[in-house]
């Protein structure tokens, strides 16, 4: 098995519990970890059997920028589902989202959610 990670992608999106969060938007920081059986990609050395990280970045960006979610866990799962749909040779995708500006009355760095989605077999 191989794991490929893309860390700290930053996108501006419109997600949150409160209406003003979905109207004004803010920055979101996202990590993606992809698990796949690497035997085919090792043998072929072909990107179609591996991971095209530029395409992964574009799929994550489209999910964050062009949809609106109330719950970050729903956005995280959506990202995983979109990647698994595009790349059927991925076994699992873990998406972690950090939201630094949250309506909490106290000092924090960010709120973070993580989901792992698995390829249906």
C-alpha positions as CSV (number, residue, x, y, z in Angstrom):
1,X,0.0,0.0,0.0
2,X,1.1,3.5,-0.7
3,X,0.0,6.8,1.0
4,X,0.2,10.1,-0.8
5,X,-0.4,13.2,1.2
6,X,-1.0,16.8,0.1
7,X,-0.8,19.2,3.1
8,X,-2.2,22.6,3.9
9,X,-4.0,23.5,0.6
10,X,-5.7,26.8,1.2
11,X,-9.0,27.8,-0.4
12,X,-11.6,30.5,0.2
13,X,-15.0,29.0,0.8
14,X,-18.5,29.7,2.2
15,X,-19.2,27.1,4.8
16,X,-20.5,27.2,8.4
17,X,-23.4,27.0,10.7
18,X,-24.3,30.6,10.6
19,X,-25.7,32.4,7.5
20,X,-23.0,35.2,7.7
21,X,-20.3,32.5,7.4
22,X,-21.9,31.2,4.2
23,X,-22.3,34.7,2.9
24,X,-18.9,36.3,3.8
25,X,-16.7,33.3,3.5
26,X,-13.2,32.6,4.8
27,X,-10.1,30.6,4.4
28,X,-10.0,26.8,4.8
29,X,-6.9,24.7,5.1
30,X,-7.1,21.2,3.8
31,X,-5.0,18.1,3.9
32,X,-5.7,15.0,1.8
33,X,-4.2,11.5,2.3
34,X,-4.8,9.0,-0.4
35,X,-4.3,5.2,0.2
36,X,-3.9,3.0,-2.8
37,X,-2.4,-0.3,-3.8
38,X,0.8,0.8,-5.4
39,X,1.7,-2.4,-7.3
40,X,0.2,-1.3,-10.6
41,X,1.7,2.2,-10.5
42,X,5.1,0.8,-9.6
43,X,5.0,-1.6,-12.5
44,X,3.7,0.9,-15.1
45,X,5.3,4.1,-13.8
46,X,2.2,5.8,-15.4
47,X,0.4,8.7,-13.7
48,X,-3.0,7.2,-14.7
49,X,-2.2,4.3,-12.3
50,X,-0.9,6.6,-9.6
51,X,-1.8,10.0,-8.3
52,X,-2.0,13.2,-10.3
53,X,-1.7,15.7,-7.5
54,X,-2.6,18.7,-9.7
55,X,-5.9,17.0,-10.5
56,X,-6.5,16.2,-6.8
57,X,-5.8,19.8,-5.9
58,X,-8.4,21.0,-8.5
59,X,-11.1,18.6,-7.3
60,X,-10.6,19.7,-3.7
61,X,-10.6,23.4,-4.8
62,X,-13.8,22.9,-6.8
63,X,-15.5,21.2,-3.8
64,X,-14.6,24.0,-1.4
65,X,-15.2,27.0,-3.8
66,X,-18.4,25.9,-5.6
67,X,-20.5,24.3,-2.9
68,X,-21.8,25.5,0.4
69,X,-22.0,23.2,3.5
70,X,-23.3,23.9,6.9
71,X,-21.1,21.2,8.5
72,X,-17.4,20.8,7.8
73,X,-17.7,17.0,8.2
74,X,-20.1,17.0,5.2
75,X,-17.6,19.0,3.1
76,X,-14.8,16.7,4.2
77,X,-16.8,13.6,3.2
78,X,-17.8,15.2,-0.1
79,X,-14.1,15.8,-1.0
80,X,-13.3,12.1,-0.3
81,X,-16.3,10.9,-2.3
82,X,-15.4,13.2,-5.3
83,X,-11.8,11.8,-5.3
84,X,-12.9,8.2,-5.0
85,X,-15.3,8.7,-7.9
86,X,-12.7,10.3,-10.1
87,X,-10.0,7.7,-9.2
88,X,-11.4,4.2,-8.8
89,X,-8.0,2.8,-8.1
90,X,-7.8,4.8,-4.8
91,X,-8.6,2.5,-1.8
92,X,-9.3,5.3,0.7
93,X,-9.2,9.1,1.0
94,X,-8.9,11.0,4.3
95,X,-9.7,14.7,4.1
96,X,-8.8,17.0,7.1
97,X,-10.2,20.5,7.2
98,X,-9.1,23.3,9.4
99,X,-11.2,26.4,9.9
100,X,-9.3,29.2,11.8
101,X,-12.2,31.7,12.1
102,X,-14.9,30.2,14.1
103,X,-17.6,31.8,16.3
104,X,-16.2,30.6,19.6
105,X,-15.8,33.0,22.5
106,X,-12.3,32.1,23.5
107,X,-8.8,31.8,22.1
108,X,-8.2,28.9,19.7
109,X,-6.1,28.2,16.6
110,X,-8.7,26.4,14.6
111,X,-11.4,23.8,14.5
112,X,-10.5,20.6,12.6
113,X,-12.6,17.8,11.2
114,X,-11.4,14.6,9.5
115,X,-13.2,11.9,7.5
116,X,-12.0,8.8,5.8
117,X,-14.0,7.5,2.9
118,X,-13.4,4.0,1.3
119,X,-13.8,2.8,-2.2
120,X,-16.9,0.6,-2.5
121,X,-16.0,-2.8,-3.8
